[in-house]
Amino acid sequence: MKKVKYFYNTHTLRYEKLTVPLRVKLLRVFGFIATSLVSAAIIVWVGFKYIGSPNERILRHQLEDYQDNYSLLNKRVQELQQKIAELEKRDNQVYRAIFEANPIPDSARAKQIEKSQEIAVIQKMNDNDLIRSIVNQLNNLNARAFYQDKSYQEIDVMLHDKEKLLASIPAIQPVSNKELTRIASGFGSRIDPVYKVSKFHAGLDFAAPIGTPIYATADGRVKSAGREEGGYGNHVIVNHGYGYETLYAHMAKIKARSGKPVKRGEVIGWVGSTGKSTGPHCHYEVHKNGDQVNPIYFFYNDLTPEQFDRLVKLATTINQSFD
């Protein structure tokens, strides 16, 4: 049942029924609605500012996860940077030092590869500082890894060349000389056996019976193999590359053939006494860039330090040469 309100009219001194004008009713309704809207707006503002919407809470959790993941990624990137730095240091101070190669400058390793399309696409995806930071670090690591890989490829080529170089340097005696008794005359000024005057002797004379095998002292290719009237007689010259040549003279018989490759330790002929010779022996010379050098310093592959010292003393004895 609807309530009826009354009021006391002081003019008529009677209770009369209260009638609210439509205008007042409308004002009351508008005020209520306005108050409700303002209150709702304040509540919503407070809620969004200090509590957050469901989407904001989801985004906030995602951001926290991204930050945690970034921390892990950043730690991993730092570990990779440290490992690459160690590889670069080892590359410069060990590997390249072994092959006497110039180290790669840090500026070359750290140079950004601007033409990398993948990195350009990633950088355009998001302008977020975390993403850009990771992209920059990965870009740097990619560049350094690229140059490091290139460096190792160069070292691989150097290693192959170094192996060829070591195989091409004369390193053994041309005849078997385990007892170190076959060096009859050394490099330098010696008495000529024919003219009996002091002359320059450009190699070592290894006295040995006729038919003793003569070995190539390093890998190479036979430059010439034949007979020379007087002088060297039956002789072989081997070009080893890298500026090295060796000469083997006074052979009884030649096995090597011009233009053919030979390996260290391969028999190229046999000891004889052809040409200007006073007895069976192998005259052995080493040439470096066209200069005649002392062969005594090219026997490091088959001698101990003690044996080498003994051989040097024998080779430096002033005596008469065999040719």
KOLKE-295641 format. One record per residue: residue in three letters; x, y, z of N, C-alpha, C, O in turn. Coordinates in steps of 0.02 Angstrom, whole numbers, padded with zeros to 5 digits, always signed. Each point is the difference from the previous one (the first is absolute). Layout:
ALAXYZXYZXYZXYZ;...
This chain:
MET+00042-00059+00000-00042+00059+00000+00044+00062+00000+00047+00005+00039;LYS-00063+00041-00083+00041+00061-00008-00009+00045+00061-00055+00012+00023;LYS+00112+00012+00001-00001+00045+00058-00022+00070-00021+00022+00026-00052;VAL-00063+00003+00092-00023+00069-00012+00029+00045+00054-00008-00014+00059;LYS+00041+00066-00080+00032+00045+00047-00043+00063+00009-00031+00025-00047;TYR+00029-00002+00108-00038+00060+00018+00047+00051+00032+00053-00017+00026;PHE-00077+00079-00028+00039+00053+00035-00050+00048+00033-00058+00005-00020;TYR+00080+00029+00071-00044+00046+00039+00006+00069-00031+00053+00030-00001;ASN-00109-00006-00023-00003+00066-00031-00014+00051+00053-00054+00000+00030;THR+00101+00043-00016-00008+00049+00054-00049+00055-00018-00025+00036+00044;HIS+00011-00030-00108-00047+00052-00020-00072-00023+00012-00043+00038+00024;THR+00032-00102-00041-00069-00025+00009-00008-00038+00066-00055-00018+00019;LEU+00110+00008+00014+00001-00037+00063-00031-00069-00008-00037-00025+00042;ARG+00056-00005-00100-00026-00066-00013+00057-00044-00031+00048+00026-00028;TYR-00057-00094+00034+00046-00046-00034-00024-00010-00071-00058-00018-00012;GLU+00102+00028-00032-00018-00005-00070+00045-00051-00035+00057-00012+00022;LYS-00081-00017-00075+00037-00050-00038+00058+00034-00038-00009+00051-00033;LEU+00069-00084+00040+00060+00028-00032+00002-00020-00073-00002-00059-00017;THR+00006+00108-00026+00004-00013-00072+00065+00030-00026+00013+00060+00006;VAL+00031-00106-00036+00065+00022-00026-00007+00019-00073-00024-00040-00040;PRO+00043+00100+00022-00005+00021-00070+00044-00042-00045+00052-00027+00020;LEU-00074+00021-00083+00038-00039-00050+00071+00027-00009+00047-00039-00009;ARG-00040+00103+00011+00067+00032-00008+00047-00023+00054+00058-00015-00014;VAL-00082+00012+00075+00043-00022+00056+00018-00073-00008+00057-00021+00012;LYS-00107-00019-00034+00015-00071-00011+00054-00009-00053+00047-00039+00009;LEU-00053+00077-00062+00050-00006-00053+00070+00021+00024+00050-00032-00016;LEU-00049+00086+00056+00064+00022+00027+00031-00052+00046+00060-00012-00001;ARG-00102-00020+00040+00026-00051+00045+00028-00059-00039+00054-00027+00016;VAL-00092+00006-00069+00024-00056-00041+00066+00018-00035+00047-00040-00001;PHE-00043+00099-00026+00062+00023-00034+00059+00003+00049+00055-00020-00016;GLY-00069+00045+00076+00053+00004+00050+00026-00069+00019+00060-00011+00008;PHE-00109-00035+00000+00020-00069+00018+00043-00031-00055+00052-00030+00013;ILE-00075+00039-00074+00037-00030-00056+00070+00032-00006+00050-00035-00010;ALA-00048+00101+00016+00065+00035-00004+00048-00023+00054+00059-00013-00011;THR-00087+00008+00072+00042-00022+00057+00025-00071-00012+00058-00017+00014;SER-00103-00025-00041+00020-00070-00013+00055-00003-00052+00049-00037+00007;LEU-00058+00077-00061+00052-00001-00052+00067+00025+00024+00052-00030-00015;VAL-00053+00084+00054+00063+00027+00027+00033-00050+00046+00060-00011-00003;SER-00102-00020+00047+00027-00050+00046+00030-00059-00038+00053-00026+00017;ALA-00090+00004-00070+00025-00057-00039+00065+00017-00036+00046-00040-00003;ALA-00043+00102-00022+00062+00022-00034+00059+00001+00048+00055-00022-00017;ILE-00067+00047+00077+00053+00002+00050+00023-00070+00018+00059-00014+00006;ILE-00109-00031+00004+00017-00069+00017+00041-00033-00056+00049-00034+00012;VAL-00073+00045-00074+00036-00030-00057+00071+00028-00006+00047-00037-00011;TRP-00040+00103+00020+00067+00031-00004+00047-00027+00052+00057-00017-00013;VAL-00084+00012+00076+00041-00027+00054+00018-00073-00016+00057-00022+00011;GLY-00106-00015-00035+00013-00070-00015+00052-00009-00054+00045-00042+00007;PHE-00049+00081-00062+00048-00007-00054+00069+00025+00020+00051-00027-00022;LYS-00049+00078+00065+00065+00029+00019+00037-00043+00051+00060-00010-00005;TYR-00096-00016+00054+00033-00034+00055-00012-00076+00000+00038-00037+00032;ILE-00088+00014-00066-00014-00071-00001+00014-00029-00068+00033-00053-00005;GLY-00056+00086-00048+00013-00024-00068-00055-00045-00026-00033-00036+00037;SER+00026+00042-00103-00050-00041-00033+00027-00071-00009+00060-00012+00007;PRO-00104-00035-00022+00024-00069-00013+00052-00002-00055+00050-00037+00005;ASN-00060+00075-00058+00050+00002-00055+00066+00028+00024+00054-00024-00019;GLU-00059+00076+00060+00062+00030+00025+00037-00048+00045+00061-00005-00002;ARG-00099-00032+00044+00033-00049+00043+00034-00054-00042+00055-00022+00016;ILE-00088+00001-00071+00031-00050-00044+00063+00029-00032+00051-00034-00004;LEU-00057+00096-00020+00058+00032-00032+00057+00010+00050+00059-00008-00017;ARG-00078+00025+00080+00052+00010+00051+00036-00065+00014+00062+00000+00008;HIS-00099-00055-00004+00033-00065+00010+00044-00018-00059+00055-00027+00009;GLN-00080+00041-00069+00040-00013-00059+00064+00040-00001+00054-00025-00018;LEU-00059+00089+00039+00059+00043+00003+00050-00027+00050+00060+00001-00013;GLU-00085-00024+00070+00046-00029+00050+00034-00062-00027+00059-00011+00011;ASP-00098-00030-00048+00031-00059-00031+00052+00020-00051+00053-00031-00004;TYR-00069+00083-00037+00049+00023-00049+00064+00025+00033+00055-00012-00024;GLN-00064+00047+00080+00059+00026+00035+00042-00057+00028+00062+00002-00003;ASP-00096-00054+00030+00037-00057+00025+00037-00036-00058+00058-00019+00006;ASN-00095+00011-00062+00032-00032-00058+00058+00041-00027+00051-00027-00020;TYR-00060+00093+00021+00054+00044-00023+00062-00008+00044+00056-00001-00025;SER-00068-00004+00090+00057-00009+00046+00037-00064-00016+00061-00002+00000;LEU-00099-00052-00013+00032-00063-00017+00036+00005-00067+00057-00024-00006;LEU-00089+00055-00044+00031+00009-00065+00063+00043+00005+00051-00015-00031;ASN-00056+00068+00070+00057+00045+00008+00059-00037+00033+00058+00010-00019;LYS-00074-00052+00068+00053-00039+00032+00032-00048-00049+00061-00009-00001;ARG-00104-00023-00041+00026-00046-00050+00043+00036-00052+00052-00025-00021;VAL-00074+00084+00001+00038+00040-00048+00068+00019+00028+00050-00003-00035;GLN-00049+00021+00099+00064+00018+00032+00047-00060+00002+00060+00007-00010;GLU-00088-00067+00023+00041-00060+00001+00029-00013-00070+00058-00018-00007;LEU-00101+00026-00044+00024-00009-00069+00053+00051-00018+00049-00016-00034;GLN-00059+00078+00056+00050+00052-00014+00067-00018+00032+00053+00010-00030;GLN-00056-00037+00091+00062-00019+00034+00035-00057-00036+00061+00000-00007;LYS-00100-00049-00017+00030-00057-00036+00030+00023-00065+00055-00021-00018;ILE-00091+00065-00019+00027+00024-00063+00063+00041+00012+00047-00004-00039;ALA-00047+00044+00093+00060+00039+00016+00059-00046+00014+00056+00016-00021;GLU-00068-00072+00055+00054-00048+00013+00025-00031-00065+00060-00010-00009;LEU-00107-00006-00037+00020-00028-00064+00040+00050-00040+00050-00018-00032;GLU-00071+00081+00034+00036+00052-00037+00071+00009+00028+00048+00007-00037;LYS-00043-00008+00104+00066+00007+00031+00045-00059-00018+00059+00009-00016;ARG-00088-00069+00019+00040-00059-00018+00019+00001-00073+00055-00020-00019;ASP-00101+00045-00023+00014+00005-00072+00060+00045-00012+00046-00018-00037;ASN-00047+00077+00068+00053+00049-00012+00066-00020+00032+00053+00006-00030;GLN-00057-00031+00093+00062-00011+00038+00030-00070-00009+00058-00010+00016;VAL-00098-00038-00041+00026-00068-00007+00002-00021-00073+00053-00009-00030;TYR-00114+00001+00000-00002-00029-00067+00037+00043-00051+00042-00024-00036;ARG-00059+00089+00034+00032+00043-00050+00074+00012+00016+00040+00011-00045;ALA-00023-00013+00109+00071+00008+00019+00041-00059-00026+00057+00008-00021;ILE-00087-00068+00023+00035-00060-00024+00018+00008-00073+00055-00019-00022;PHE-00102+00047-00017+00011+00005-00072+00027+00069-00020+00003+00016-00060;GLU+00017+00024+00110+00030+00066-00013-00046+00043-00041+00023+00036-00045;ALA-00088-00039+00059-00049+00040-00036-00022+00058+00042-00001-00004+00062;ASN-00017+00059-00095-00022+00059+00037-00067-00013+00032-00044-00030-00031;PRO+00035+00051+00095-00065-00010+00032-00054+00042-00032+00014+00052-00030;ILE-00077-00075+00036-00057+00037-00026-00015+00057+00048-00009-00013+00059;PRO+00005+00076-00082-00015+00056+00045-00069-00006+00029-00046-00026-00033;ASP+00037+00049+00095-00065-00003+00033-00052+00038-00039-00059-00019+00001;SER+00078+00074-00034-00048+00040-00038-00031-00041-00056-00059+00009-00017;ALA+00097-00055-00012-00027-00042-00053-00048-00051+00028-00052-00015-00031;ARG+00069-00012+00090-00044-00050+00029-00065+00031+00024-00053-00031-00007;ALA+00056+00091+00036-00059+00031+00029-00042+00038-00050-00054+00026+00018;LYS+00077-00022-00080-00037+00038-00051-00069-00030-00011-00007-00060-00007;GLN-00044+00103+00006-00068-00023-00011-00010-00018-00073+00025+00034-00045;ILE-00060-00089+00033-00016-00021-00067-00065+00032-00020-00054-00027+00013;GLU+00058+00086-00043-00059+00040-00014-00044-00032-00053-00059+00017-00005;LYS+00087-00061-00035-00038-00030-00054-00043-00059+00023-00033-00032-00041;SER+00034+00016+00105-00038-00057+00025-00074+00016+00000-00023+00039+00041;GLN-00014-00069-00086-00071+00016-00007-00040-00026+00059-00048+00031+00021;GLU+00068-00088+00007-00037-00028+00056-00001+00048+00059-00052+00011+00031;ILE+00110+00018-00016+00004+00046+00057-00040+00064-00014-00031+00027+00045;ALA+00032-00003-00108-00038+00059-00017-00075-00012+00010-00035+00044+00023;VAL+00012-00103-00041-00072-00016+00008-00018-00001+00074-00052+00025+00020;ILE+00096-00056+00021-00014-00005+00072-00003+00069+00031-00042+00013+00042;GLN+00087+00032-00062+00001+00066+00029-00063+00040-00016-00020+00044+00038;LYS-00012-00059-00095-00061+00036-00019-00062-00029+00034-00053+00031-00001;MET+00060-00090+00030-00059-00031+00030-00024+00037+00062-00060+00006+00011;ASN+00106+00018+00029-00019+00030+00064+00053+00051+00020+00059-00012-00009;ASP-00082+00067+00035+00046+00052+00021+00016-00003+00074+00030+00046+00028;ASN-00050-00099+00003+00010-00008+00072+00074-00003+00016+00039-00031-00036;ASP-00019+00063+00091+00071+00004+00018+00030-00069+00013+00057-00014-00018;LEU-00097-00030+00049+00027-00067+00015+00013-00038-00065+00053-00031-00007;ILE-00100+00034-00039+00009-00035-00064+00060+00028-00038+00040-00038-00026;ARG-00035+00104+00024+00055+00032-00037+00067-00018+00032+00050-00010-00035;SER-00049+00007+00102+00062-00017+00034+00022-00071-00018+00059-00011-00014;ILE-00106-00037+00015+00017-00069-00018+00022-00004-00072+00050-00033-00016;VAL-00086+00067-00028+00017+00000-00071+00071+00027-00011+00038-00029-00039;ASN-00021+00084+00072+00066+00029-00007+00055-00047+00023+00052-00007-00033;GLN-00064-00027+00090+00050-00047+00025+00007-00060-00045+00055-00024-00013;LEU-00112-00002-00012+00003-00056-00046+00034+00020-00065+00036-00040-00030;ASN-00048+00101+00008+00032+00025-00060+00076+00001+00009+00037-00020-00044;ASN-00016+00044+00101+00071+00004+00015+00031-00070+00003+00054-00012-00027;LEU-00089-00034+00061+00025-00068+00005+00003-00033-00069+00047-00037-00015;ASN-00097+00050-00026-00001-00028-00067+00060+00024-00041+00031-00039-00036;ALA-00017+00104+00041+00057+00027-00037+00066-00030+00024+00043-00018-00040;ARG-00035+00014+00107+00062-00028+00027+00008-00073-00018+00055-00023-00017;ALA-00111-00015+00020+00003-00070-00019+00018-00008-00074+00037-00046-00019;PHE-00064+00091-00023+00014-00002-00072+00075+00009-00012+00030-00037-00038;TYR-00001+00088+00069+00071+00013-00010+00043-00056+00031+00054-00016-00026;GLN-00078-00013+00082+00039-00054+00030+00000-00061-00045+00051-00033-00008;ASP-00109+00018-00022-00004-00056-00047+00046+00012-00060+00034-00045-00023;LYS-00034+00107-00001+00043+00017-00056+00073-00008+00019+00041-00023-00040;SER-00024+00042+00102+00069-00006+00023+00021-00073+00003+00056-00017-00021;TYR-00101-00027+00046+00017-00071+00004+00008-00030-00070+00040-00046-00009;GLN-00078+00070-00039+00009-00023-00069+00069+00019-00025+00033-00039-00034;GLU-00011+00101+00050+00066+00022-00021+00054-00042+00035+00050-00018-00031;ILE-00061+00003+00096+00049-00040+00037+00004-00070-00030+00054-00030-00002;ASP-00111+00003-00020-00001-00066-00031+00044+00000-00063+00037-00048-00013;VAL-00043+00102-00027+00043+00006-00060+00073+00005+00021+00044-00031-00030;MET-00031+00072+00083+00069+00008+00023+00028-00067+00024+00058-00016-00012;LEU-00101-00023+00047+00022-00065+00025+00020-00045-00057+00051-00035+00003;HIS-00092+00035-00056+00016-00041-00058+00065+00023-00032+00042-00041-00018;ASP-00034+00107+00011+00061+00027-00030+00060-00014+00045+00055-00015-00025;LYS-00065+00019+00091+00055-00013+00047+00023-00072-00005+00060-00014+00003;GLU-00108-00032-00010+00018-00070-00008+00041-00010-00064+00050-00036-00001;LYS-00072+00068-00053+00037-00005-00063+00070+00031+00008+00049-00027-00025;LEU-00046+00084+00060+00065+00033+00011+00047-00045+00039+00058-00009-00019;LEU-00083-00021+00074+00043-00043+00041+00023-00061-00039+00056-00023+00009;ALA-00100-00003-00052+00019-00058-00040+00049+00019-00055+00035-00043-00027;SER-00033+00108+00009+00042+00023-00055+00068+00027+00022+00042+00016-00042;ILE-00031-00011+00107+00065+00024+00025+00046-00060+00010-00019-00047+00034;PRO+00079+00048-00063+00047-00055+00010+00011-00013+00075+00013+00047+00038;ALA-00020-00111-00018+00001-00013+00072+00035-00065+00019+00004-00016+00059;ILE+00022-00021-00108+00036-00062+00016+00066-00001-00039+00011+00040-00045;GLN+00032-00088+00062+00063-00008-00036-00014-00038-00065-00044-00043-00002;PRO+00082+00058-00050-00013-00033-00065+00021-00073-00004-00023-00037-00044;VAL+00065+00016+00090+00019-00071+00004-00007-00024+00072+00003+00041+00046;SER-00011-00105-00038-00005-00028+00068+00065+00012+00037+00054-00019-00023;ASN-00060+00049+00082+00061+00019+00037-00013-00006+00075+00012+00047+00038;LYS-00036-00105-00018-00018-00010+00071+00060+00007+00047-00007+00023+00056;GLU+00064-00044-00079+00060+00003+00042+00035+00068-00004+00049+00012+00035;LEU-00073+00033-00078+00027+00067-00008+00074-00001-00021+00040+00040+00023;THR-00023-00088-00066+00070-00007-00021+00011+00016-00073+00056-00005-00025;ARG-00109+00024-00011+00006+00007-00072+00012+00070-00025+00013+00010-00059;ILE-00016+00041+00103+00015+00068-00023+00076+00006-00007+00036-00001+00050;ALA-00014+00009-00112+00072+00003-00014+00025+00072-00008+00058+00014+00013;SER-00103+00030-00033+00021+00069-00010-00061+00045+00008-00055-00017-00021;GLY+00066+00075+00053-00056+00044+00015-00005+00060-00046+00035+00006-00050;PHE-00081+00039+00069-00016+00060-00039+00050+00055+00018+00016+00011+00059;GLY+00008+00024-00111+00046+00055+00013+00066-00009-00037+00005-00038-00049;SER+00046+00072+00073+00066-00002-00032+00033-00068+00013+00011-00019+00058;ARG+00006-00017-00112+00032-00066+00006+00056-00006-00053+00002+00038-00048;ILE+00042-00086+00059+00055-00012-00048-00027-00039-00060-00029-00054+00008;ASP+00038+00081-00068-00023-00033-00061+00043-00061-00012+00062+00005+00002;PRO-00092-00065-00014+00039-00062-00006+00042-00002-00064+00048-00039-00004;VAL-00066+00079-00045+00037-00001-00064+00053+00055-00002+00058-00012-00017;TYR-00080+00074+00034+00046+00056-00006+00038+00015+00065+00046+00041+00000;LYS-00064-00073+00053+00035+00006+00064+00003+00072+00026+00048+00019+00033;VAL-00099+00019-00047-00004+00068+00026-00067+00007+00037-00046-00040-00010;SER+00042+00090+00052-00061+00010+00038-00054+00030-00045+00009+00052-00031;LYS-00066-00086+00028-00056+00023-00040-00064-00008+00040-00004-00036+00050;PHE-00047+00073-00072-00064-00004+00035-00036-00064-00018-00010-00015-00059;HIS-00009-00023+00109-00036-00063-00009-00073+00013+00019-00015+00015+00057;ALA-00031-00021-00107-00069+00024+00009-00046-00051+00031-00061+00013+00005;GLY+00087-00070+00017-00045-00050+00030+00036-00045+00049+00053+00017+00025;LEU-00084-00075-00013+00030-00052+00043+00016-00061-00042-00038-00018-00045;ASP+00094-00014+00060+00018-00062-00033-00012-00058+00047+00028-00003+00055;PHE-00071-00044-00076-00014-00060+00039+00037-00059-00033-00020-00023-00053;ALA+00073-00001+00085+00038-00057-00027-00040-00064+00012-00023-00012+00056;ALA+00014-00028-00108-00039-00062+00005+00020-00046-00057+00023+00024-00052;PRO-00032-00089+00060+00016-00047-00054-00042+00012-00061-00057+00023+00005;ILE+00084-00039-00063-00038+00006-00062-00063-00043+00005+00002-00058+00021;GLY-00059+00087-00042-00063-00037+00002-00041+00015+00062-00056-00025+00006;THR+00083+00065+00041-00040+00019+00059-00058+00045-00022+00010+00047-00038;PRO-00071-00061+00061-00057+00040-00022+00006+00073+00022+00024+00015+00054;ILE-00046+00029-00098-00004+00072+00015-00074+00019+00003-00038-00017-00045;TYR+00019+00052+00098-00071+00016+00011-00015+00074-00010+00041+00044+00016;ALA-00101-00030-00042-00023+00070-00002-00012+00022+00072-00030-00036+00040;THR+00054+00095-00024-00004+00023+00070-00064+00037+00016-00012+00019+00058;ALA-00031-00007-00108-00065+00033+00011-00044-00013-00061+00025-00020-00053;ASP-00089+00033+00061-00046-00007-00057+00016+00054-00053+00021+00055+00017;GLY-00031-00073-00079+00012+00049-00053-00009-00030-00069-00030-00054-00007;ARG+00055+00088-00042-00005-00023-00070+00070+00005-00030+00035+00050+00009;VAL-00015-00102-00046+00067-00002-00029+00007+00054-00053-00037+00001-00050;LYS+00084+00045+00062+00013+00054-00047+00043-00023-00058-00013+00016-00058;SER+00065-00055+00074+00043-00028-00053+00032-00064+00027+00013-00007+00059;ALA-00001-00039-00105+00033-00063+00018+00039-00023-00062-00029-00017-00051;GLY+00096+00017+00057+00041-00018-00057+00073+00002+00016+00021+00004+00058;ARG+00019-00005-00112+00073-00002+00009+00030+00065-00021-00020+00031-00050;GLU+00069-00009+00088+00039+00061-00016+00073-00021-00006+00028-00028+00047;GLU+00001+00042-00104+00071-00018-00010+00043+00041+00047-00004+00061+00004;GLY+00047-00097+00033+00038+00035+00051-00048+00021+00055-00056-00026+00002;GLY+00074+00069+00040-00045+00028+00050-00039-00052+00039+00030-00043+00033;TYR-00098+00047-00036-00042-00042+00042-00009-00071-00027-00023-00043+00037;GLY+00040+00030-00099-00012-00067-00028-00074-00015-00001-00040+00044-00015;ASN+00021-00106+00032-00071-00018+00004-00030+00035+00062+00021-00012+00057;HIS-00070+00054-00069-00027+00038+00057-00075+00011-00009-00027-00006-00055;VAL-00005+00023+00110-00071+00014+00002-00011+00065+00039+00030+00011+00053;ILE-00073+00032-00080-00020+00061+00035-00076-00004+00012-00038-00011-00047;VAL+00018+00020+00109-00071-00004+00018-00024+00069+00022+00031+00031+00043;ASN-00085-00008-00073-00031+00063+00020-00056-00016+00051-00048-00035-00017;HIS+00056+00060+00078-00048-00016+00054-00053+00055+00009-00046-00008+00040;GLY+00052+00063-00078-00046+00055+00010+00021+00041+00061+00047-00018+00035;TYR-00082+00073-00024+00014+00045+00056+00072+00025-00002+00027+00020+00052;GLY+00005-00021-00110+00068+00026-00007+00055-00052+00011+00059+00017-00004;TYR-00078-00080+00019+00050-00052+00016+00015-00044-00061-00045-00021-00036;GLU+00109+00007+00027+00024-00050-00048+00056-00040+00031+00037+00026+00042;THR-00031-00090-00062+00057-00041+00024+00033-00032-00061-00032-00014-00051;LEU+00097+00003+00058+00041-00029-00054+00037-00061+00027+00028+00002+00055;TYR-00028-00056-00094+00032-00063+00019+00046-00018-00060-00024-00010-00056;ALA+00090+00006+00069+00047-00007-00055+00043-00063+00005+00002-00033+00052;HIS+00032+00017-00110+00048-00055-00006-00032-00069+00006+00032-00047+00024;MET-00096+00040-00044-00035-00064+00006+00028-00051-00049+00023+00017-00055;ALA-00025-00080+00076+00017-00055-00046-00057-00011-00049+00011-00014-00059;LYS-00072+00020+00084-00059-00010-00042-00056+00045+00026-00008+00009+00060;ILE-00031+00017-00106-00056+00045+00018-00066-00037-00007-00013-00033-00050;LYS-00029+00038+00101-00066-00030-00003-00054+00053-00015-00047-00013-00037;ALA+00055+00072+00064-00050+00053-00008-00004+00023-00073+00049-00006-00037;ARG-00107+00032+00018-00010+00024-00068-00024+00073+00003-00041+00018+00042;SER+00066+00022-00089-00018+00071-00001-00076+00009-00004-00034-00035-00037;GLY+00009+00082+00076-00071+00016+00000-00043-00044+00044-00059+00014+00009;LYS+00087-00068+00020-00038-00046+00041+00001+00022+00074+00051+00025+00023;PRO-00106-00034+00013+00000+00017+00071+00037-00053+00041+00002-00059-00019;VAL+00027+00081+00073+00034-00046+00046-00021+00016+00072-00019+00056+00015;LYS+00022-00106+00028-00017+00008+00070+00063-00005+00042+00049-00032-00020;ARG-00051+00063+00079+00057-00005+00046+00013-00074+00016-00046-00037+00016;GLY+00109+00017-00022+00019-00069+00014-00002-00045-00061+00018-00059+00005;GLU-00041+00085-00062-00003-00041-00061+00069-00004-00032+00036+00049-00004;VAL-00018-00109-00019+00065-00009-00033-00001+00034-00068-00044-00012-00041;ILE+00095+00055+00030+00004+00036-00064+00062-00020-00040+00009+00022-00057;GLY+00036-00062+00087+00061-00022-00033+00044-00038+00048-00019-00015+00056;TRP+00081+00000-00080+00046-00038+00040+00070+00032-00001+00021+00028-00051;VAL+00013-00034+00106+00066+00031+00008+00048-00026-00054+00002-00059-00015;GLY+00039+00106-00013+00050-00018-00049+00059+00048+00006+00011+00032+00051;SER+00026-00026-00106+00058+00044-00001+00008+00031-00069+00056+00005-00026;THR-00112+00015-00003+00001+00030-00067+00016+00074+00005-00008+00031+00053;GLY+00030-00003-00110+00017+00071-00001+00066+00014+00035+00043-00044+00003;LYS-00034+00104+00023+00062+00019+00034-00003-00028+00072-00023+00033+00046;SER+00047-00094-00039-00004-00034+00064+00062-00043+00010+00025-00030-00047;THR-00002+00027+00109+00059-00040+00015-00017-00064+00037+00045-00037+00020;GLY-00109+00023-00010-00021-00061+00035-00075-00002+00004-00033+00051-00007;PRO+00005-00110+00019-00074-00006+00004-00028+00040+00058+00020-00008+00058;HIS-00067+00051-00075-00032+00041+00051-00061+00035-00030-00010+00000-00061;CYS-00030+00028+00105-00057+00041-00022+00013+00072+00020+00005+00017+00059;HIS+00002+00026-00110+00006+00072+00014-00071+00029+00004-00039-00006-00046;TYR+00024+00037+00103-00069+00022+00015-00001+00075+00014+00038+00025+00042;GLU-00082+00011-00078-00006+00072+00009-00073+00018+00014-00047-00033-00022;VAL+00038+00088+00061-00066+00029+00013+00002+00072-00024+00044+00038+00020;HIS-00092-00019-00061-00005+00069-00025-00065+00031+00027-00053-00031-00002;LYS+00058+00091+00026-00058+00037+00025-00004+00066-00037+00043+00043+00007;ASN-00097-00035-00047-00009+00060-00042+00061+00014-00043+00020+00057-00011;GLY+00010-00111-00015+00057+00007-00045+00067+00003+00034+00051-00003-00034;ASP-00049+00009+00100+00063+00003+00037+00019-00069+00027-00044-00037+00023;GLN+00108+00020-00025+00024-00062+00028+00007+00009+00076+00035+00045+00023;VAL-00069-00089+00015+00002+00005+00073+00028-00065+00028+00003-00051-00035;ASN+00018+00054+00097+00032-00058+00032-00052-00055+00013-00047+00011+00039;PRO+00053-00070-00070-00049-00054+00009-00001-00028+00071-00048-00035+00018;ILE+00098+00050+00021+00005-00030+00068-00060+00021+00043-00017-00035+00048;TYR-00014+00092-00065-00056+00024+00040-00068-00026-00024-00052+00026+00020;PHE+00054-00077-00064-00062-00028-00026-00005-00075+00012-00023-00037-00043;PHE+00046+00016+00102-00003-00071+00018-00040-00011+00065+00011-00049+00036;TYR-00058+00093-00022-00033-00002+00065-00052-00056+00007-00027-00011+00054;ASN+00012-00024-00109-00052-00052+00005+00026-00068+00022-00038-00040+00026;ASP+00102+00028-00034+00026-00067+00015+00059+00000+00048+00038-00048+00004;LEU-00029+00103+00032+00056+00005+00047-00024+00025+00068-00044+00042+00005;THR+00075-00069+00048-00011+00028+00067+00044+00061+00008+00046+00009-00040;PRO-00058+00033+00090+00044+00058+00010+00073-00019+00009+00045+00035-00024;GLU-00033-00091+00059+00070-00022+00010+00032-00021-00066+00057+00017-00014;GLN-00095-00053-00027+00026-00022-00065+00013+00060-00045+00049+00002-00037;PHE-00094+00047+00040+00009+00059-00041+00064+00037+00019+00038+00022-00043;ASP-00026-00014+00108+00062+00033+00023+00061-00036-00026+00049+00031-00022;ARG-00051-00097+00025+00057-00039-00024+00010+00009-00075+00056+00006-00024;LEU-00112-00005-00014+00003+00008-00072+00028+00069-00019+00038+00005-00047;VAL-00058+00046+00084+00025+00068-00013+00076+00002+00008+00035+00031-00040;LYS-00010-00063+00092+00073-00001+00012+00036-00035-00057+00053+00022-00022;LEU-00082-00078-00003+00032-00036-00055-00001+00042-00064+00049+00001-00037;ALA-00104+00034+00025-00007+00039-00062+00044+00061-00001+00017+00026-00053;THR+00001+00000+00112+00040+00061+00002+00075-00014-00001+00041+00047+00001;THR-00023-00110-00001+00071-00016-00003+00030+00020-00067-00027-00017-00053;ILE+00082+00054+00055+00032+00023-00062+00040-00058-00029+00047-00025+00030;ASN-00067+00003-00090+00033-00056-00032-00006+00006-00076-00018+00053-00026;GLN+00034-00106-00008-00003+00000-00073-00068-00028-00022-00023-00051+00026;SER-00009+00085-00074-00064-00023-00025+00011-00057-00049+00056-00013-00021;PHE-00112-00022+00003+00004-00055-00048-00011+00024-00071+00009-00039-00047;ASP-00027+00103+00038-00011+00024-00069+00022+00072-00007-00006+00029-00054;
